[in-house]
């Protein structure tokens, strides 16, 4: 079964994107990925985005996002294979320090921290970033709000 997910490109005033740093409990591999998660049956993409932003970062009053990408993807994490259909939303936000408000028990054991990244830093890093081409995708986004 394919899981519907919303992924958030939270961009601050300097066009830095907020990513979550996590460790796979089985393989111990570390990676960076955007805020987001599953869309519940009764939720719109915007409602799911607002809920995920609050739960994972503590951000309240998420501005309405602009749909920028769609991606079908299969990944492995914690020994499980997950098929996901992702809807990507761009949200312009004021820079803030993430303070998770409602992580699941699973997230508290896998999330190591957060970082604001520039597109160039993402292109140049040797760290594992999902999706791998995120830096390049960010440079191709239209400028402005």
C-alpha positions in Angstrom: 0.0 0.0 0.0 1.3 3.5 -0.9 1.4 6.0 1.9 0.3 9.6 1.1 2.7 12.1 2.6 3.2 15.8 2.7 6.8 17.2 2.7 7.5 20.7 3.7 10.1 23.0 2.3 10.3 25.5 5.2 12.4 28.4 3.7 13.5 31.2 5.9 14.3 34.8 4.9 17.8 33.7 3.6 16.3 30.9 1.5 17.6 28.2 3.9 15.6 25.1 4.2 15.0 23.3 7.6 16.0 19.7 7.6 15.7 17.0 10.3 18.8 14.9 11.2 18.0 11.3 11.9 19.6 7.9 12.5 18.2 4.6 11.3 17.9 2.4 14.4 18.7 -0.8 12.5 21.6 0.3 10.2 22.7 3.3 12.3 23.0 5.3 9.0 22.4 9.0 9.5 20.5 11.3 7.1 18.8 14.6 6.7 15.3 15.1 5.4 12.6 17.7 5.3 9.8 18.1 7.8 6.6 16.2 6.9 4.8 13.0 7.3 1.7 11.0 6.5 -1.6 12.6 5.6 -4.5 11.3 7.6 -7.7 10.3 5.8 -9.7 13.3 6.8 -6.9 15.9 6.3 -6.1 18.3 3.5 -2.5 18.7 2.5 -2.4 22.1 4.2 -3.9 20.7 7.4 -1.4 17.8 7.4 1.5 20.3 6.7 0.4 22.5 9.7 0.1 19.5 12.0 3.5 18.0 11.0 5.2 21.4 11.3 3.8 21.8 14.8 4.6 18.2 15.9 8.1 18.0 14.5 9.3 21.6 15.0 6.9 23.4 17.3 6.0 25.9 14.6 2.5 27.3 15.0 0.5 29.3 12.4 2.2 27.7 9.3 1.6 30.0 6.3 -0.2 28.4 3.4 2.1 26.4 1.2 2.6 26.5 -2.5 2.6 23.1 -4.2 6.0 22.7 -6.0 6.6 19.0 -6.6 5.1 15.5 -6.5 7.3 12.4 -6.0 6.7 8.7 -5.8 9.4 7.0 -3.8 10.3 3.8 -2.1 12.7 3.9 0.9 14.0 1.6 3.6 14.2 2.7 7.3 14.3 0.6 10.4 14.3 -2.6 8.4 11.0 -1.7 6.7 10.3 -0.8 3.0 7.9 2.0 2.6 6.2 3.1 -0.7 5.2 6.7 -0.5 3.5 9.3 -2.7 4.8 12.7 -1.6 3.2 16.1 -2.2 5.8 18.9 -1.6 4.7 22.3 -0.3 6.9 25.4 -0.1 6.3 27.6 3.0 8.0 30.9 3.6 8.6 31.2 7.4 10.6 33.5 9.7 13.8 31.8 10.9 13.2 30.0 14.2 14.8 27.4 16.5 12.9 24.1 16.2 11.5 22.8 19.4 9.4 19.7 18.7 6.0 19.8 20.3 4.6 16.3 19.8 7.0 13.7 18.5 5.9 10.1 18.3 7.8 7.7 20.5 9.5 6.4 17.3 10.6 9.9 16.3 12.1 10.6 19.7 14.4 7.6 19.2 15.4 8.5 15.6 15.6 12.3 15.4 19.0 13.7 16.3 18.4 17.4 15.6 17.8 20.1 13.0 19.7 22.4 10.8 18.9 25.2 8.3 20.7 24.5 5.0 21.4 26.7 2.0 21.0 25.1 -1.4 24.8 25.3 -2.0 25.5 23.6 1.3 23.2 20.7 0.3 24.8 20.4 -3.1 28.3 20.3 -1.6 27.7 18.1 1.5 28.9 14.6 1.8 26.1 13.9 4.3 23.2 11.8 3.1 20.2 14.0 2.2 16.8 12.9 1.1 15.9 13.5 -1.7 19.6 13.3 -2.8 19.1 16.1 -5.4 17.4 18.5 -2.9 20.1 21.3 -3.3 19.7 21.3 -7.0 15.9 21.3 -6.8 16.0 24.3 -4.5 18.1 26.3 -6.9 15.6 25.6 -9.7 12.6 26.9 -7.6 11.2 30.2 -8.8 12.5 33.1 -6.7 10.2 35.4 -4.7 7.3 34.5 -2.4 
